[in-house]
Structures are given as structure tokens and as C-alpha cells.
Amino acid sequence: MQSGPATSDAVALTFHTNGDPLVCARLFEEAKAMGVPITLFLVGTWLEGHTDLVRQLSADGHELANHTYTHPSLGTLGAPAVLGEIERCRAALMSVTGAPGRWFRPSGIDVPTETILREAGAAGYDTVVGYDIDPLDYQDPGVAAVEDRVRVRLHPGAIVSLHTGHEGTVSAFGDIVRSVRSAGLRLTTVSGLLG
């Protein structure tokens, strides 16, 4: 699933959760202050290293989802390794939050292979969530570029891919939120967008 329905009035900001927890925490605090629900695709190893922060995210009402355990290029792995990555992250989510997360996003690949789709289903994830707006913020193009790349592609039902551990993304967050709202769209989680 690359986007939500075009008839929606909503946009989902999704984050690949990685990087310095202090940088991440600033983003999470701003999202909370602005009343913006976000969906966080957690890497299992990062999750296990920052359990208190993850528990706080859950308590703050953000949506937590599966983004593999070690963040490999998932399309290069065989079925047992793909399933292992998904199940290990699922187990980490269960251990820390008490829930496996409703959604899965593969790492290192834009369009999931049949193997990834099959193994995600076997691990309990019926929907694999992609995105249709990617500002390439992980390349650190600067605050203005990140915000502009999101703003010019905004549309009803958009799913935006962002990364928590990048200063430019954190600094651009408020402008991205204002751009979405100025376009007459509301911000929601993936669940709020896809049902």
C-alpha cells in the first residue's frame, strides 16, 4: 500500500525510527506539542536500545509499527531470513509495548517482493505499508529542501516517508505540518488513513 484513498482529507507522516535518541526526542516532543499523531516504523535493534523512549511514544498515542530487526536490504534475503527479520522485530515490539504493531514496512527496498509480502503475511502483517512521498531526507539535503519536497507533492491520502535521526528532518517538521494544514488536509496515523 503506497498511499491512502484519494477521497481522504488526510495525510500520514511516517518515520523510520533511527539515530540519536536526543534528536529523535526533540521531534517527538514537537509532534506532541503540535498535536500531530505520527506512525513510527521501528527497527528492532533501535527499539531495544531505547525502550523507555518507545514506551513514552506509545503512551503519547503515536502508532508503532515494524521495520525489521536489523534494517537489512530485505530484497536481497531469502524467505527464512526475511521472516526472521520481521518476527524478531515483532517480538521486540511485543516485549516492550505489549503489541506487535499493525503495520510492516520493509527496509532497503521501495517496492516489496512477493517473498516479502508472503513472509510479512506469515508473520501476521496483512498490509505492507510503503509511501508515495519521499523527500530523501536521509541524504541530509537541508531543511528547506525536505519541507519543499514534501509540500510540492502533497495530496489527499499521501503517505510521507521521513527519518527521525536527521537534524534537517527534525528542523523541517513544523514547516511540514503547517504545509499539510495549509493545504486543507489533516494529519493522521497510517491506521487513521487506511482504516
C-alpha positions as CSV (number, residue, x, y, z in Angstrom):
1,M,0.0,0.0,0.0
2,Q,1.7,3.2,-1.2
3,S,-1.0,5.7,-0.3
4,G,-4.4,6.0,1.2
5,P,-7.6,6.8,-0.7
6,A,-7.6,9.9,-2.9
7,T,-11.0,10.7,-1.4
8,S,-9.4,11.2,2.0
9,D,-8.8,14.6,3.5
10,A,-5.8,13.2,5.4
11,V,-2.0,12.7,5.2
12,A,0.1,10.3,7.3
13,L,3.5,11.3,8.3
14,T,5.6,8.1,8.8
15,F,9.1,7.9,10.3
16,H,11.8,5.3,10.0
17,T,13.0,5.4,13.6
18,N,16.7,5.5,13.9
19,G,19.6,7.7,15.1
20,D,20.5,9.7,18.2
21,P,17.7,9.4,20.7
22,L,18.1,13.1,21.8
23,V,17.5,14.2,18.2
24,C,14.5,11.8,18.0
25,A,13.1,13.0,21.3
26,R,13.0,16.6,20.0
27,L,10.9,15.5,17.1
28,F,8.6,13.5,19.3
29,E,8.2,16.5,21.7
30,E,7.3,18.8,18.8
31,A,4.8,16.3,17.4
32,K,3.1,16.1,20.8
33,A,3.1,19.9,21.3
34,M,1.6,20.4,17.8
35,G,-1.0,17.7,18.3
36,V,0.3,15.6,15.4
37,P,-0.1,11.8,15.5
38,I,2.7,10.0,13.7
39,T,3.4,6.4,12.7
40,L,6.8,5.2,13.7
41,F,8.3,2.2,11.8
42,L,10.7,0.9,14.4
43,V,13.9,-1.0,13.8
44,G,14.1,-3.8,16.4
45,T,17.7,-3.1,17.5
46,W,17.0,0.6,17.9
47,L,13.8,-0.2,19.8
48,E,15.6,-2.5,22.2
49,G,18.2,0.2,22.8
50,H,15.7,2.9,23.7
51,T,12.8,1.1,25.5
52,D,11.9,4.0,27.8
53,L,11.5,6.3,24.8
54,V,9.5,3.8,22.9
55,R,7.2,3.3,25.9
56,Q,6.7,7.0,26.1
57,L,5.8,7.2,22.4
58,S,3.2,4.5,22.9
59,A,1.8,6.4,25.9
60,D,1.7,9.6,23.9
61,G,-0.6,7.9,21.4
62,H,1.8,7.6,18.4
63,E,1.4,4.5,16.3
64,L,4.3,2.0,16.5
65,A,5.0,-0.4,13.6
66,N,7.5,-3.0,12.4
67,H,10.5,-2.0,10.2
68,T,12.6,-5.2,10.6
69,Y,15.0,-6.1,13.3
70,T,18.4,-5.0,11.8
71,H,17.3,-2.9,8.8
72,P,18.9,-5.1,6.1
73,S,18.3,-4.7,2.3
74,L,15.4,-7.1,2.7
75,G,15.0,-7.8,-1.0
76,T,18.4,-9.5,-1.1
77,L,17.5,-12.1,1.6
78,G,15.8,-15.5,1.2
79,A,12.5,-16.2,2.7
80,P,13.7,-17.6,6.1
81,A,15.9,-14.6,6.7
82,V,13.0,-12.2,5.7
83,L,10.7,-13.9,8.1
84,G,13.3,-13.9,10.8
85,E,13.8,-10.1,10.5
86,I,10.0,-9.4,10.7
87,E,9.4,-11.9,13.5
88,R,12.3,-10.6,15.6
89,C,11.1,-7.0,15.4
90,R,7.5,-8.2,16.1
91,A,8.8,-9.9,19.2
92,A,10.7,-6.8,20.3
93,L,7.6,-4.7,19.9
94,M,5.6,-7.2,21.9
95,S,8.2,-7.3,24.6
96,V,8.4,-3.5,25.0
97,T,4.8,-2.3,24.2
98,G,2.7,-5.4,24.6
99,A,1.5,-5.2,21.0
100,P,3.1,-6.3,17.7
101,G,2.1,-3.2,15.7
102,R,-0.5,-3.4,13.0
103,W,1.8,-2.5,10.0
104,F,5.0,-3.6,8.4
105,R,7.4,-1.7,6.2
106,P,10.3,-3.5,4.6
107,S,13.8,-2.0,4.8
108,G,16.2,-1.2,2.0
109,I,13.6,-1.6,-0.8
110,D,10.9,0.6,-2.2
111,V,8.6,-2.0,-3.7
112,P,8.2,-5.3,-1.7
113,T,8.9,-8.5,-3.5
114,E,6.5,-11.4,-3.5
115,T,8.7,-13.1,-0.9
116,I,8.5,-10.1,1.4
117,L,4.7,-9.9,1.0
118,R,4.3,-13.6,1.7
119,E,6.6,-13.6,4.8
120,A,5.0,-10.5,6.2
121,G,1.6,-12.2,6.0
122,A,3.1,-15.3,7.7
123,A,4.3,-13.0,10.5
124,G,0.8,-11.5,10.9
125,Y,1.0,-8.4,8.8
126,D,-1.7,-8.4,6.2
127,T,-0.7,-5.0,4.8
128,V,2.8,-3.9,3.9
129,V,2.9,-0.1,4.0
130,G,5.0,1.9,1.5
131,Y,4.8,5.6,0.8
132,D,4.3,7.9,-2.2
133,I,6.2,11.0,-0.9
134,D,9.9,10.5,-0.2
135,P,11.9,13.8,0.3
136,L,15.1,11.8,0.6
137,D,15.7,13.4,4.0
138,Y,18.1,10.7,5.0
139,Q,20.5,12.3,2.4
140,D,20.5,15.4,4.6
141,P,19.6,17.9,1.7
142,G,18.8,20.7,4.2
143,V,15.7,21.9,6.0
144,A,14.3,23.9,3.1
145,A,14.7,21.0,0.6
146,V,13.0,18.5,2.9
147,E,10.0,20.8,3.5
148,D,9.7,21.8,-0.2
149,R,9.9,18.2,-1.4
150,V,7.0,17.2,0.8
151,R,4.9,20.4,0.1
152,V,5.0,20.2,-3.7
153,R,3.9,16.6,-3.7
154,L,1.2,16.8,-1.0
155,H,-2.2,15.3,-2.0
156,P,-5.2,13.7,-0.2
157,G,-4.2,10.2,1.0
158,A,-0.5,10.8,0.9
159,I,1.9,8.7,3.0
160,V,5.1,10.5,3.6
161,S,8.4,8.7,4.4
162,L,10.7,10.6,6.9
163,H,13.6,9.6,9.2
164,T,13.8,10.6,12.9
165,G,17.6,10.7,13.3
166,H,18.3,13.6,10.9
167,E,18.6,17.2,12.2
168,G,17.2,18.6,8.9
169,T,14.1,16.5,9.2
170,V,13.5,17.5,12.8
171,S,14.0,21.1,11.9
172,A,11.6,20.8,8.9
173,F,8.9,19.1,10.9
174,G,7.0,22.2,12.0
175,D,7.0,23.6,8.4
176,I,5.8,20.2,7.0
177,V,2.9,20.2,9.5
178,R,2.0,23.8,8.6
179,S,2.1,22.9,4.8
180,V,-0.2,20.0,5.3
181,R,-2.7,22.1,7.3
182,S,-2.4,25.0,4.8
183,A,-3.4,22.6,2.1
184,G,-6.6,21.9,3.9
185,L,-5.5,18.4,4.9
186,R,-5.5,16.8,8.3
187,L,-2.7,14.7,9.8
188,T,-3.3,11.2,11.0
189,T,-1.6,7.9,11.5
190,V,-1.5,5.1,9.0
191,S,-4.4,3.4,10.8
192,G,-6.3,6.7,10.5
193,L,-5.6,6.8,6.8
194,L,-6.1,3.2,5.8
195,G,-8.7,2.2,8.4
